[in-house]
């Protein structure tokens, strides 16, 4: 049986590729990308293509009973070292508590995989404890917005390509935390790269994904950081004329996150030291420190506090609180004016 410490998608996949399998995997959570990736890897590594006709059984939670899962798992493989029983939509499996006796003593010749998307199993249940003791209980969590650039960089790096921070942020802003869609768009970029230049640039992102390299949230933040009133107003005008370019409800948390961190930066004991400030703000890239160094030069601590309060006010009004009629494009224009002017 595989013993996997510090359970991550990479550690599970590494064990599977080493032909070290747990008898039970329960893959659950809000992010389907890792669930699909892990499941596909285990199936592909556990069985040769010619073994799958008789040794791969796919079941669906809504159409299956716990008893049927147990019966399938207890079956012996045919002309193979092991069999795989895959239960999709495991959240719909009724009376799952009846699985407990099998999970306590799982078959050594069966790899039983449960895929539970969109939620998690109650860890207080006995079956959860049995899975954790004898197999792998993995929760696939949705990445936070600040984690997306690092995901993009690592995905491309593993495939021999590089990407600059601006391009990372452009992609993250445009696609968000849907990793299946994200991977599809990154694969399009990889295909479009010439053999002699494996660098992803803003121009390529604009061409392949349809994100303007000049008018996006990243450029808006840059204009605000540098208090470039003309450029910021150009971008806001573009957003207002192209409402599908970016949502007001994406811009608001994006700007809030920056000014919230800028407020924290003021409390750094060595705020004039880029390395110390990067550590203080827990920034993944030292390249991002420059925005906070510049921001502290252009905005006082008092102004930052006022901006944070104004962002919260605009967020509430955008959601209809104390605002019967003002559209979000007007709210955005008001917010940017307040930020850039004393």
C-alpha positions in Angstrom: 0.0 0.0 0.0 1.3 3.5 -0.8 2.1 5.7 2.1 1.7 9.3 1.1 2.8 12.1 3.5 1.9 15.7 3.0 -0.9 14.8 0.6 -0.9 17.0 -2.5 -1.9 16.3 -6.1 1.8 16.0 -6.9 2.6 13.5 -4.2 -0.4 11.3 -5.1 0.6 11.4 -8.8 4.2 10.7 -8.0 3.2 7.6 -6.0 0.9 6.4 -8.8 3.7 6.8 -11.4 5.9 4.7 -9.1 3.3 2.0 -9.2 2.6 2.5 -5.5 -1.2 2.5 -5.0 -3.4 3.0 -2.0 -6.4 0.5 -1.9 -8.8 3.5 -1.6 -8.8 7.1 -2.8 -11.5 9.6 -1.9 -11.0 12.6 -4.1 -13.3 15.5 -3.1 -13.6 19.3 -3.2 -14.6 22.4 -5.1 -11.8 22.3 -7.7 -12.5 19.5 -10.3 -9.2 20.0 -12.1 -7.1 18.1 -9.5 -9.8 15.4 -9.0 -9.8 14.6 -12.7 -6.0 14.8 -13.1 -5.4 12.5 -10.1 -8.1 10.0 -11.1 -6.9 9.8 -14.7 -3.3 9.3 -13.6 -4.2 6.4 -11.2 -6.3 4.6 -13.8 -3.6 5.0 -16.5 -0.8 3.8 -14.2 -2.8 1.0 -12.5 -3.9 -0.7 -15.7 -2.4 -1.3 -19.1 -4.8 -0.4 -21.9 -5.4 -4.1 -22.8 -6.3 -4.8 -19.1 -9.1 -2.2 -18.9 -11.9 -4.1 -20.7 -12.2 -6.6 -17.8 -10.5 -4.7 -14.9 -11.9 -1.2 -15.0 -15.4 -0.7 -13.6 -17.0 2.7 -13.7 -20.0 3.3 -11.5 -22.1 6.4 -10.8 -23.3 7.4 -7.3 -26.9 8.1 -8.2 -27.3 4.7 -10.0 -25.3 2.6 -7.5 -25.7 1.3 -4.0 -23.0 0.9 -1.4 -23.5 -2.9 -1.6 -22.8 -2.9 -5.3 -19.6 -0.9 -4.8 -18.4 -3.4 -2.2 -19.3 -6.4 -4.4 -17.3 -4.9 -7.3 -14.3 -4.0 -5.0 -14.2 -7.6 -3.7 -14.1 -9.1 -7.2 -10.7 -10.5 -8.3 -8.9 -9.0 -11.3 -8.9 -11.0 -14.5 -5.5 -11.7 -16.0 -4.0 -8.6 -14.3 -2.3 -7.7 -11.1 -5.1 -5.4 -10.0 -8.5 -4.0 -10.9 -9.8 -0.4 -10.6 -13.3 0.4 -9.4 -14.2 4.1 -10.1 -17.2 5.7 -8.4 -18.0 9.0 -10.1 -20.4 11.5 -8.4 -19.8 9.8 -5.1 -21.7 12.5 -3.3 -24.9 10.9 -4.7 -24.1 7.5 -3.3 -26.8 6.6 -0.7 -26.1 4.9 2.6 -22.3 5.4 2.1 -21.9 4.5 5.8 -22.4 0.8 4.8 -18.9 1.0 3.1 -17.2 1.2 6.5 -16.5 -2.5 7.0 -14.9 -2.8 3.5 -12.9 0.4 4.0 -11.5 -0.9 7.2 -10.2 -4.0 5.4 -9.9 -3.1 1.7 -8.9 -5.7 -0.9 -5.2 -5.6 -1.8 -5.9 -6.3 -5.5 -8.4 -3.5 -6.0 -7.9 0.2 -6.3 -11.2 1.9 -5.3 -11.5 5.5 -6.4 -14.3 7.9 -5.3 -14.7 11.2 -7.1 -16.8 13.7 -5.1 -16.9 17.1 -6.9 -18.4 20.3 -5.6 -18.2 19.4 -1.9 -16.5 17.4 0.8 -17.3 14.3 2.9 -18.0 14.9 6.6 -14.7 14.2 8.2 -16.4 13.2 11.4 -17.9 10.1 9.8 -16.4 6.7 10.4 -15.9 6.1 6.8 -13.7 9.2 6.6 -11.5 7.9 9.4 -11.3 4.5 7.7 -10.2 6.1 4.4 -7.6 8.2 6.1 -6.2 5.2 7.9 -6.1 2.8 5.0 -6.0 5.0 1.9 -6.0 8.6 0.7 -8.5 11.3 1.6 -7.8 14.3 -0.6 -9.6 17.6 -0.7 -9.1 19.6 -3.9 -9.4 23.3 -2.9 -10.1 26.1 -5.3 -7.1 28.3 -5.7 -7.2 31.9 -4.4 -6.8 34.7 -6.9 -3.3 35.5 -5.6 -2.3 31.9 -6.2 -3.2 31.9 -9.9 -0.1 33.6 -11.3 2.1 31.0 -9.6 0.0 28.2 -11.0 0.3 29.7 -14.5 4.0 30.1 -14.2 4.6 26.5 -13.0 2.3 24.9 -15.5 4.1 26.6 -18.4 7.6 26.0 -16.8 6.9 22.2 -16.7 6.2 22.4 -20.4 9.4 24.3 -21.3 7.9 27.8 -21.6 8.4 31.0 -19.6 6.1 33.9 -18.8 6.5 37.4 -17.5 4.5 38.6 -14.4 2.3 41.0 -16.5 1.2 38.2 -18.8 0.5 35.9 -15.7 -1.7 38.6 -14.2 -3.5 39.2 -17.5 -4.4 35.6 -17.8 -5.4 35.3 -14.2 -7.7 38.3 -14.5 -9.3 37.1 -17.7 -10.0 33.5 -16.7 -10.2 33.4 -12.9 -10.0 30.3 -10.8 -11.6 27.8 -13.3 -8.5 25.6 -13.7 -9.9 23.4 -16.4 -10.6 26.4 -18.5 -7.2 27.9 -17.5 -5.3 24.8 -18.6 -7.2 24.8 -21.9 -6.2 28.5 -22.6 -2.6 27.8 -21.5 -2.4 24.8 -23.9 -3.5 27.2 -26.7 -0.7 29.5 -25.8 1.8 26.6 -25.8 0.7 25.5 -29.3 1.0 29.1 -30.6 4.6 29.5 -29.3 7.3 29.2 -32.0 9.9 26.5 -31.6 12.7 29.0 -31.2 11.0 31.2 -28.6 9.1 29.7 -25.7 8.2 33.0 -24.0 4.6 33.9 -23.3 4.2 37.7 -23.8 1.4 40.2 -23.3 1.0 40.4 -27.1 0.6 36.7 -27.4 -2.0 36.6 -24.6 -3.9 39.4 -26.3 -3.9 37.5 -29.6 -4.7 34.0 -28.3 -6.9 34.7 -25.3 -8.5 38.0 -26.4 -7.3 40.1 -23.4 -6.2 43.6 -24.2 -2.6 44.1 -23.2 -3.3 47.8 -22.7 -6.7 47.8 -21.1 -7.1 45.3 -18.3 -7.2 45.3 -14.5 -3.5 44.8 -14.2 -2.9 48.0 -16.2 -5.5 49.8 -14.2 -3.8 48.9 -11.0 -0.4 50.0 -12.5 -2.0 53.4 -13.4 -3.4 53.8 -9.9 -0.1 52.8 -8.2 1.7 55.5 -10.2 -1.2 58.0 -9.9 -1.3 58.2 -13.7 -4.7 59.9 -14.0 -4.8 60.1 -17.8 -4.1 56.4 -18.3 -6.5 55.3 -15.5 -9.3 57.3 -17.0 -8.6 55.8 -20.5 -8.8 52.3 -19.0 -12.0 53.1 -17.1 -13.5 54.6 -20.3 -12.6 51.3 -22.2 -14.2 49.2 -19.5 -17.4 51.3 -19.6 -17.5 51.0 -23.4 -16.8 47.3 -23.3 -18.8 45.9 -20.3 -17.8 42.3 -21.2 -14.1 43.1 -20.8 -14.1 42.9 -17.0 -16.8 42.8 -14.3 -17.1 45.6 -11.7 -17.3 42.8 -9.1 -13.9 41.6 -10.2 -12.2 45.0 -10.2 -13.5 45.8 -6.6 -11.8 42.9 -4.8 -8.7 43.3 -7.0 -8.2 46.9 -5.9 -9.2 46.1 -2.3 -6.5 43.4 -2.1 -3.9 45.9 -3.3 -4.8 48.7 -0.9 -5.3 46.3 2.0 -1.7 45.0 1.4 -0.5 48.6 1.0 -1.9 49.4 4.4 -0.1 46.4 5.9 3.2 47.6 4.2 3.2 50.7 6.3 3.7 48.6 9.4 6.7 46.8 8.1 9.7 47.6 10.3 12.0 47.8 7.2 9.5 49.1 4.7 12.3 50.6 2.6 14.0 47.2 2.2 12.5 45.4 -0.8 13.4 41.9 0.5 12.1 42.6 4.0 8.9 44.1 2.5 8.4 41.0 0.3 8.7 38.7 3.3 6.4 41.0 5.4 3.7 40.9 2.7 4.3 37.2 1.9 4.7 38.0 -1.8 5.4 35.1 -4.1 7.4 37.3 -6.4 9.8 40.0 -5.4 8.9 41.7 -8.6 5.6 42.7 -7.0 7.3 44.6 -4.2 7.8 47.6 -6.5 4.1 48.3 -6.6 4.0 48.7 -2.8 7.2 50.7 -2.7 5.8 53.1 -5.3 2.3 53.0 -3.6 3.8 54.2 -0.3 5.4 57.1 -2.1 2.2 58.2 -3.8 -0.4 57.6 -1.1 -0.3 58.4 2.6 -1.4 56.0 5.2 -4.5 58.2 5.9 -5.4 58.3 2.2 -5.1 54.5 2.0 -7.5 54.1 4.9 -9.9 56.4 3.2 -9.6 54.4 -0.1 -10.3 51.1 1.6 -13.4 52.6 3.1 -14.5 54.0 -0.3 -14.0 50.6 -2.0 -16.2 49.0 0.6 -18.8 51.7 0.1 -18.8 51.2 -3.7 -18.9 47.4 -3.3 -22.1 47.7 -1.1 -23.7 50.2 -3.6 -22.8 47.9 -6.5 -24.8 45.2 -4.7 -27.8 47.5 -4.3 -27.3 48.7 -0.7 -28.4 52.3 -0.3 -28.2 52.6 -4.1 -31.5 52.4 -6.0 -30.3 53.4 -9.5 -26.6 54.3 -9.9 -25.1 51.8 -12.5 -21.8 50.1 -11.7 -19.9 52.0 -14.5 -20.7 55.2 -12.7 -19.7 53.8 -9.4 -16.3 52.7 -10.9 -15.7 56.2 -12.3 -16.5 57.7 -8.9 -14.2 55.3 -7.1 -11.2 55.9 -9.5 -11.7 59.6 -9.2 -11.6 59.4 -5.4 -8.5 57.2 -5.4 -6.5 59.5 -7.7 -7.5 62.9 -6.2 -6.9 64.2 -2.7 
